[in-house]
Amino acid sequence: RLQIVDGIGFPPVQVASSDANTLDDYEEGSFSFTITDGTTSIGPYPNGIYIKVGKIVTVQFAIYSISVSSLNNSGQLRINGFPFSSQTEHTYSNGGAWFGSTTNYFATINGTTLAYWRSSTNSDVVLVNKTDLGTPSSMSFYGAYTYISS
């Protein structure tokens, strides 16, 4: 006999299973993040949301027209405060990579930090800094990333 249900329900607190093939964790919520150059942080910004299904975490965040004058010119731009630590350093192109005719840009998530990188060849991969972006008085950061949590 077929029974129709409204959906799959998960308890409010994860009940971990010893079976790796059992889906036992679903969570969604919001998180605060900061933008940093490695030394100076600006924020926090409460705009991030996430959904976690098992070990797969998808985050979305957006902040528009922020003043970046407090960041130093040579510091490496990062977004800190993702809700779950990554299993290893992950490189993503879903919403996080853009490619130019001479320079490629992509993002990595390491721990709870997202960093933007640039490269024009295989041997010159470096973190993006404020100077790479010109001289804006304000910037916007937004993205959607999926990664594996630890």
C-alpha positions in Angstrom: 0.0 0.0 0.0 1.4 3.5 -1.0 1.3 6.1 1.7 1.6 9.8 0.7 3.6 12.0 3.1 4.3 15.7 3.2 8.0 15.3 3.0 11.0 14.0 4.9 11.4 15.4 8.4 14.7 15.7 10.2 15.1 16.3 13.9 16.2 19.8 15.0 19.5 18.3 16.3 21.5 16.0 14.0 21.3 12.3 15.0 24.4 11.0 13.4 24.3 7.6 11.8 27.2 5.3 11.6 26.1 4.4 8.1 27.7 6.7 5.5 24.8 6.0 3.2 22.1 7.3 5.6 21.0 10.9 5.1 20.8 12.1 8.7 21.5 15.9 8.5 19.6 18.8 7.0 20.0 22.4 8.2 19.4 25.9 6.8 20.1 29.3 8.3 22.0 32.5 8.0 25.5 33.5 8.9 27.5 36.7 9.3 30.7 37.2 7.4 33.5 39.8 7.2 35.6 41.0 4.4 39.3 41.2 5.1 42.7 41.8 3.5 44.4 39.4 5.9 45.0 42.1 8.5 42.1 44.5 8.4 38.5 43.3 8.6 35.4 45.3 7.6 32.0 44.0 8.7 30.4 41.9 9.9 27.6 41.6 7.3 24.6 39.4 8.1 23.6 38.7 4.5 24.7 35.1 4.1 22.3 32.2 4.0 23.1 28.5 3.8 21.6 25.0 3.3 23.5 22.0 4.5 22.4 18.5 3.4 24.7 15.8 4.8 28.2 17.2 4.2 27.2 19.3 1.2 27.0 23.0 2.1 25.6 25.7 -0.3 26.0 29.3 0.7 24.8 32.5 -0.8 25.9 36.0 0.3 25.5 39.5 -1.0 26.7 42.9 0.1 26.5 46.0 -2.1 28.4 49.3 -2.2 30.7 48.8 0.7 33.5 51.2 1.4 36.9 49.5 1.0 39.1 52.5 2.0 40.1 50.8 5.3 41.6 47.8 3.5 45.2 48.1 2.5 46.2 48.0 -1.2 48.4 45.0 -1.2 46.4 42.8 1.2 44.6 39.7 -0.2 40.8 40.0 -0.3 39.0 37.2 1.6 35.5 36.6 2.9 35.6 35.0 6.4 32.9 33.4 8.4 31.3 30.6 6.2 29.1 28.5 8.4 30.9 25.2 8.2 34.6 24.4 7.8 35.5 22.8 4.4 36.8 19.3 4.3 39.9 20.4 2.3 40.6 23.4 0.2 38.0 23.4 -2.6 38.1 25.3 -5.9 34.8 26.2 -7.5 33.5 27.5 -10.7 29.8 27.4 -9.9 29.2 31.1 -9.6 32.7 31.7 -8.6 34.9 31.8 -11.7 35.2 34.3 -14.5 37.6 34.1 -17.4 39.1 37.0 -19.4 41.1 37.0 -22.5 44.4 37.3 -20.5 43.4 36.8 -16.8 41.4 34.1 -15.2 39.7 34.5 -11.8 38.4 31.9 -9.4 37.6 31.3 -5.8 38.6 28.7 -3.2 37.1 27.8 0.1 39.6 26.7 2.8 38.2 26.2 6.3 35.6 28.9 6.7 37.3 31.4 4.4 36.7 32.1 0.7 39.6 33.7 -1.3 39.6 35.1 -4.8 42.6 34.2 -7.1 43.8 35.4 -10.4 46.1 33.8 -13.0 47.2 34.5 -16.6 49.4 31.3 -16.8 49.6 28.0 -14.9 52.6 29.3 -12.9 51.4 32.8 -11.7 48.3 32.0 -9.5 48.1 34.7 -6.8 45.4 36.0 -4.5 43.4 39.0 -5.7 44.0 42.2 -3.8 42.4 45.6 -3.7 45.0 47.0 -6.2 44.0 44.4 -8.8 40.5 45.9 -8.8 41.5 49.4 -9.6 40.6 52.3 -7.3 37.0 51.9 -6.5 35.5 53.9 -3.6 33.1 51.0 -3.0 32.7 47.4 -4.0 30.1 44.7 -4.0 30.7 41.0 -3.1 28.2 38.3 -3.8 28.2 34.7 -4.7 26.8 31.2 -4.4 29.1 28.3 -3.6 28.8 24.7 -2.8 31.4 22.8 -0.9 32.0 19.7 1.2 32.1 20.3 4.9 34.5 18.4 7.2 
